[in-house]
Amino acid sequence: MRNVPAIAAAIGLSIPAIPAFVQPAVSYEVEKYTVYCADERIEISFWDLAQMIVRRGNPVCAFATYTSYSDAITFAQKNFGGEGSDCWC
């Protein structure tokens, strides 16, 4: 790999020093909220389907996934009557 500071100096450019405390940006995964039918009740959770099956057992089915908790609540309300309402897989 080329020595960028040496090349820059050779052509008359100066590269400002980067402080040691500066770290690269970190990207975070967006939290997702899924509307499930688990234990015959509507539930909204950030767990994925495999985790829900481990925690609640079978049958568990997923209906919709959102990046906003309020959108998941709205979906559950409009389609099933809200969290805790009866459902089946």
Backbone hydrogen bonds, N-H to C=O, Kabsch-Sander energy under -0.5 kcal/mol:
donor,donor_aa,acceptor,acceptor_aa,energy
4,V,2,R,-1.2
7,I,3,N,-2.2
8,A,4,V,-2.9
9,A,5,P,-2.4
10,A,6,A,-2.0
11,I,7,I,-1.4
12,G,9,A,-1.0
13,L,8,A,-3.3
22,V,19,P,-1.4
33,Y,66,Y,-3.8
34,T,45,S,-3.1
35,V,64,A,-3.0
36,Y,34,T,-0.7
36,Y,43,E,-3.5
37,C,61,C,-2.6
38,A,36,Y,-0.6
38,A,41,R,-2.6
39,D,59,P,-0.7
41,R,38,A,-1.3
42,I,85,S,-2.2
43,E,36,Y,-2.5
45,S,34,T,-2.3
52,M,48,D,-2.3
53,I,49,L,-2.4
54,V,50,A,-1.9
55,R,51,Q,-2.4
56,R,52,M,-3.4
57,G,52,M,-0.5
57,G,53,I,-2.1
61,C,37,C,-1.8
63,F,35,V,-3.4
64,A,35,V,-0.8
66,Y,33,Y,-3.1
72,A,68,S,-1.7
73,I,69,Y,-2.3
74,T,70,S,-2.3
75,F,71,D,-2.4
76,A,72,A,-2.4
77,Q,73,I,-2.6
78,K,74,T,-2.7
79,N,75,F,-2.3
80,F,76,A,-2.2
81,G,76,A,-0.8
81,G,77,Q,-1.0
82,G,76,A,-2.2
84,G,42,I,-2.6
85,S,82,G,-1.7
87,C,40,E,-1.2
